[in-house]
Amino acid sequence: MPPEPSRRLAPGARWLWRAQGLMATVAALIVAGVLQSSAPGGAAWMLLPLLVLAVGVGVVPELRWSRWRYEVRDEEIDLRHGTLRITRTLVPMLRVQHVDTTQGPIDQALGLATVVVHTAAGATTIPALEEAHAGRLRDHIATLARTADEL
């Protein structure tokens, strides 16, 4: 097995995931409001958004960012990620069909982009990269995939 990947995502990834955690907190507030009025234990349900806020904004983004690594090699893309459970994925360059970048509204505001690598088996992403780096990485992977296909 190849060595562990060493490249990190942009530090702004933590802010992206914090913003997503805030959106989850809003959803938890809505659920807690409904449960407070209809379920036993009423006011205790209001602790749910506080828990979601603490975990989704404080803990999860830091843990995700500290564990996310990637490496693009001539013959493969190596990804290691996870919050509680670590997943390691190797995508052979021979299997890459096309590569693109995407940006949601929060990504755009933070100057981030996601590289999406498409294979016959589906799509694999490298999220939250600095926008310029994501473009260069997309082009590099496309070149490596073309070269691998010619061999």
C-alpha positions as CSV (number, residue, x, y, z in Angstrom):
1,M,0.0,0.0,0.0
2,P,1.3,3.5,-0.8
3,P,2.4,5.8,2.0
4,E,-0.3,7.9,3.7
5,P,-1.4,11.0,1.8
6,S,0.1,14.2,3.2
7,R,-1.7,17.2,1.5
8,R,-4.2,19.1,3.6
9,L,-7.4,20.9,2.7
10,A,-7.4,24.7,2.9
11,P,-7.8,26.1,6.4
12,G,-11.0,27.7,5.2
13,A,-12.5,24.2,5.2
14,R,-13.1,24.6,8.9
15,W,-15.2,27.7,8.3
16,L,-17.2,26.0,5.5
17,W,-18.0,23.1,7.8
18,R,-18.8,25.5,10.7
19,A,-21.3,27.3,8.4
20,Q,-22.9,24.0,7.6
21,G,-23.0,23.2,11.3
22,L,-24.8,26.5,11.9
23,M,-27.4,25.4,9.3
24,A,-27.8,22.1,11.1
25,T,-28.3,24.1,14.3
26,V,-31.2,26.1,12.7
27,A,-32.8,22.8,11.7
28,A,-32.3,21.5,15.3
29,L,-34.0,24.7,16.6
30,I,-37.0,24.1,14.4
31,V,-37.2,20.4,15.5
32,A,-36.8,21.4,19.2
33,G,-39.5,24.0,18.9
34,V,-41.9,21.4,17.5
35,L,-41.0,18.9,20.1
36,Q,-41.1,21.4,23.0
37,S,-44.7,22.1,22.3
38,S,-45.8,18.5,21.6
39,A,-43.5,16.0,23.4
40,P,-43.1,15.2,27.0
41,G,-40.2,17.0,28.7
42,G,-41.0,20.2,26.8
43,A,-38.1,22.6,27.7
44,A,-35.5,19.9,27.8
45,W,-35.8,19.6,24.0
46,M,-34.3,23.1,23.7
47,L,-31.0,21.6,24.8
48,L,-30.9,19.8,21.4
49,P,-29.8,22.9,19.4
50,L,-27.1,23.7,22.0
51,L,-25.7,20.2,21.6
52,V,-25.9,20.4,17.8
53,L,-24.2,23.9,17.9
54,A,-21.3,22.6,20.2
55,V,-20.7,19.5,18.2
56,G,-21.4,20.8,14.7
57,V,-19.6,24.1,14.9
58,G,-16.9,23.4,17.5
59,V,-15.8,19.8,17.4
60,V,-16.7,18.3,14.0
61,P,-15.0,20.9,11.7
62,E,-11.7,20.7,13.6
63,L,-11.7,16.9,13.7
64,R,-12.7,16.6,10.0
65,W,-10.0,19.1,8.9
66,S,-7.3,17.4,11.0
67,R,-8.0,14.0,9.5
68,W,-8.6,15.0,5.8
69,R,-5.6,14.2,3.6
70,Y,-5.1,13.7,-0.1
71,E,-2.3,13.0,-2.6
72,V,-2.3,12.9,-6.4
73,R,0.3,10.6,-7.8
74,D,1.0,9.6,-11.4
75,E,-1.0,6.4,-11.1
76,E,-3.6,7.2,-8.5
77,I,-5.5,9.7,-6.3
78,D,-5.2,8.8,-2.6
79,L,-7.7,10.1,-0.1
80,R,-8.0,9.7,3.7
81,H,-10.9,11.3,5.5
82,G,-13.5,10.8,8.2
83,T,-14.8,12.3,11.4
84,L,-15.1,9.2,13.7
85,R,-14.3,6.4,11.2
86,I,-11.4,6.9,8.8
87,T,-11.9,5.9,5.2
88,R,-9.0,5.5,2.7
89,T,-9.8,5.6,-1.0
90,L,-7.5,4.9,-3.9
91,V,-8.7,6.0,-7.4
92,P,-6.6,4.7,-10.2
93,M,-5.9,7.3,-12.9
94,L,-6.9,4.7,-15.5
95,R,-10.4,4.8,-14.2
96,V,-10.8,8.6,-14.3
97,Q,-13.3,9.7,-16.9
98,H,-13.4,13.4,-16.3
99,V,-12.7,16.0,-13.6
100,D,-14.4,19.2,-12.7
101,T,-14.6,21.8,-10.0
102,T,-17.7,23.0,-8.2
103,Q,-18.5,25.8,-5.8
104,G,-21.6,26.4,-3.7
105,P,-22.5,29.9,-2.3
106,I,-20.5,29.5,0.9
107,D,-17.5,28.1,-1.0
108,Q,-17.6,31.1,-3.2
109,A,-17.7,33.5,-0.3
110,L,-14.7,31.7,1.3
111,G,-12.7,31.4,-2.0
112,L,-13.0,27.6,-1.9
113,A,-13.8,25.0,-4.5
114,T,-14.3,21.2,-4.7
115,V,-12.5,19.0,-7.2
116,V,-14.9,16.2,-8.4
117,V,-13.3,13.1,-10.0
118,H,-15.7,11.1,-12.1
119,T,-15.2,7.3,-12.7
120,A,-17.6,4.7,-14.0
121,A,-18.2,3.8,-10.3
122,G,-19.3,7.3,-9.4
123,A,-17.8,10.6,-8.2
124,T,-15.1,11.2,-5.6
125,T,-14.5,14.6,-4.2
126,I,-11.6,16.6,-2.7
127,P,-13.5,19.4,-0.9
128,A,-12.6,22.8,0.3
129,L,-9.5,23.6,-1.6
130,E,-8.4,27.2,-2.4
131,E,-10.1,28.2,-5.6
132,A,-6.9,28.6,-7.7
133,H,-5.3,25.4,-6.3
134,A,-8.5,23.5,-7.2
135,G,-8.3,24.6,-10.8
136,R,-4.7,23.7,-11.1
137,L,-5.3,20.3,-9.4
138,R,-8.3,19.6,-11.7
139,D,-6.1,20.3,-14.8
140,H,-3.2,18.2,-13.3
141,I,-5.5,15.2,-12.7
142,A,-7.0,15.5,-16.2
143,T,-3.5,15.5,-17.7
144,L,-2.5,12.4,-15.6
145,A,-5.7,10.6,-16.6
146,R,-5.1,11.3,-20.3
147,T,-1.5,10.1,-20.0
148,A,-2.6,6.9,-18.1
149,D,-5.1,6.2,-20.8
150,E,-2.5,6.4,-23.5
151,L,-0.2,3.8,-21.9
